[in-house]
């Protein structure tokens, strides 16, 4: 099947055309076949060299732009520094993003970054996101885990990997920060119109669609965080570049399920003040 590039076509100022790096010895370690079928893919084709090229970002792909409040400090120019939006699959009336992480450098990569990811972190995100899905929490899904055959330095030398995830979209709160800093109201309104059409079309009929959009985003995020609290799940880095407009859980970095009840529990080595502690998640 052919992926569309609906987001890039509607909002070209919020993406940069990019491509995944060539990998020395790529192997598809795991494919979520039920999810692949749901997206309209032939699992056998995804396992082929052409399918692997798609998953590694060797076809048309884009790095997404966004800003973010990171532990309360605003970073105006961010974006996908080691990930690519591969495109969208149409499922019924909806678009679903395919997004690959660990694909190499992009126009948004930070100085000194290699744009890669450890295979262990990719496996971790796959396992936790699929567990959250099974537990009824709105979340990105894991589609594929790929070993690249490359070794990278992360404290120790470790094997590198690429993970492909699926989401209702990768529109973040930080995407709106970025649009607001662009050409003013026009870019921000275009993004809001796109987000409403894709995620909350019922808001179009309200007296004030943008106010209704805001209310619906808040409600969706509240429902998600309430489910985190019920499960004792700690996201670890609830920066605005890691929070979605759809309300889906995204970016499983230093996350964990709390083993004993303690409101002050944190799970990020740099969260010294407990900003994103378990007990603070609803407030944040």
N, C-alpha and C positions, 0 to 999 in steps of 0.2 A: 504494500500500500504506500501511497505518497503522503508524507507529512505536509501540512500547510505551514505558512509562516504569517499567521494572521496578526499576531502582536507586532512583529517587525514591520509589517506593511501598514498597519494603522498608526503606529507610533515610532517611526524610524529614528527620531531624535533620542529615543530612550534605549537604543541598542547599538552595538558595534559589530559589524560583520567579522567573524573570526572562524578559526578552524582548529580542531584538535591536532596535537602533534603526532607524528608517526611513532609507533611503539615498536620496540625491538622484537618482542615475541608475545603478541596478544593471544590470550585464551579466554573464552567465555566459561567462567567457573560455575555460574549459576544463572538460570533463566526462570523467571516466574511465569510459567507457561499459562496458567489460568488468566493472569493479568494481561499477558501478551494477546491471548485470544479475545479478551474483552476489548482490547484496543483495535482489534481487526488485523493483527499480524499473524502470519504463518510462523510458528515457532521454529520450524525447520529452516525457513529463510533467514530468520534472525541469527541462527547458528552458522550461516554461510559467511564467506568472506565479505560479501556485499552487505549483509546484515550487520556484521561486526564493524564495518566501516561507518555505517550509519550511527551505531551506538557510541563509537569513539569520536564522533564529531568531524569525520572526514568529508561529509557532504556539506551542504549549506547549513550553517549554524550561526548563532549570535550570542555575544556576551551582553547581559542585561545591566543597565545602569541603575544605580540607586545610591542614596545617602543613608546615614544612620546615626542615631544617638547610641553610642557604645559606652556602657557604664556611665551614662549621663553626659558624656562629652560628644559634641556634634562633629561628625566627619562628613563634609559636604560632597566629596568625590570618592565614591566607592564603586561597587559593581562586581560582576562575576570575575574574580581574579584567577580562579582555577576551575571554572565551570562554564558550560555552554547550554543555551536553549537550542535543542535539536529541532524543535518545531512542535506542532500541535496535531494530535489525532482527533478526528471527529467521532464521537460516540453518541449516537442519537442526535439530539439537538445541541450537545455540549462539545466544547473543545477541552482536551486534556493535554497539558504540557508534558513533553519528554525533555528531561534535563540531565546532563551528564556532568559528574564531578570528578576532578582529577585529570582533566584532559590536557593540561599544559598551560603555557602562558597565554594571556589575553591582553587586549588594550587596557584593562583595568588592574592588571597584576601589580602588586606592590614591589618596590625596589628590593632586590634580594630574594624574591619569591621564585620558585620553579614551576608553580602552577600545578603541582602534582599532589597526590594523596597516598597515604599508606593503605595497603590492602586491608590491614586490620581495622582501620577506621571506616572503610567502605563496608566491610562485613558487619561491623557494629551498627552502622546506620540502617543497613538492610534489615537486620534482625529486630532492632528496636522499633522501627517504623511498622514492620509487619505485625509485631506483637501489639502495638498500639491500635492498629487497624482491627485486629481480632478482638481487642478489648472494647471496641466501639468508640474510639477517640478519633475525631477528624484529623487526618494526617496525610502527608505525602506517602507514596507507596514505593516499594522497591521492585524494579523490573529486572535489573541485570547486575551482576558483579563480574568484572573482567580483570584478570591478572595481565599486567602489561609486559612482564619479563624484565622490568627495570628495577634497579636497587636505588633507594634514596636515603639520605641522611636525615634522621629525625631523632637526635640523641644517639641512637644506634643505627646501623645500616639495616634497612627494612625493605621488604618487597613492596612495590607500588601497585596501585589498582585504580580502576575507574568504576564508579557506580552510576547507574542510570535510574532515576526516580521519576515518578509520575505524580502530577498535582493538578488540581482544578485550575490553578495558574501559579506563577511565581511572582505575582504582584504583591509587594510588601508595603508596609507603612513607609519605609524608607524610599520606595519608588515615588511616593507623593512628595516627600521632602525634596527629592532631586528635581522633580517636575516644577515645583514651586520656585526653585532657584534658576530655572531656565529662562524662557522668554516671557515669563509672567503668567497672567491669567489664562491665556490661550492654551498653553501646553498643559497646565494643571487641569483645565476644564476638559480638554481632549482625553486625558488619562481617566478622569472621573467618569466621563461618558462611556468610555470603553469598559471600565470596571463595572459600572452599573449594568450595561448591556450583557456582559458576560456572566456576572455573578448574582446580581439582584435586579432582574428586569422588571419585577413588580413595582420597584421604586419609581419607574418612569411615569406611572399613572398618578402618583401622589402630587399634592399641591406644591411641595418643594422637594424635587427628586434628590437634591444633594443632601439636604438635611435628613431625609429618609434613608439615603445610602449610608450616611454616618451612623445613624441609629442601628441599622441592620448589621454593619460591620462590628460595632460595639457588642451587640447581642451575640453574634457568632463567636467572637473572641471570649466573651464571658462564659458561654456554654463549654467551650473547649477547655479553658483553664479550670472550670469547675470539675470537669472529668479528670484533669491532671490531679487535682487535690484529692479526689476520691480514691485515686490509685496510689497516692504517695509518689507521684512522678515529679521529678525536678528537672526542668529544662536546662538550667544553668546559665544561659546567655540570652535573655529576653530583650536584646537590643532591637531597635526598630527595623534594622535590616534583616532580622530573623523572625519577624512577625508578619503574617500574611493577612491580606484583605479578606480572603475567603474564610478565615478562621481555622485553616488546617495547620497542624503542627509541622514545623519545618526546621531543618538544620539541627540534626542530632549530634552535637559536639560533646561537651562535657555534661552529659545527662545521666540520670540514674533513677532507680526506684528506691525510695527511702526504706531502709530495713528496720528502723525503729522510730517511733513517732517523736519528732522534735522540730518545732517550727523554725528553729535557727539553722537547720541543715542546709548547707550549700554544696554544690558539686561543680565548682570551677576554681582552679588553682589561683586565678587572679581576682576572684570576687572577695577581696579582703574585708569589705564592709558589709557583706551579706545582702547586697542590693537585690540579688535574685534568689535569696533563700526561699525554701519551701513556703514559709509563712507569708512572704512578701509577694508571691506570684499574683494573687488576686488584685492587689493594689497596683502593681506594675502593669 
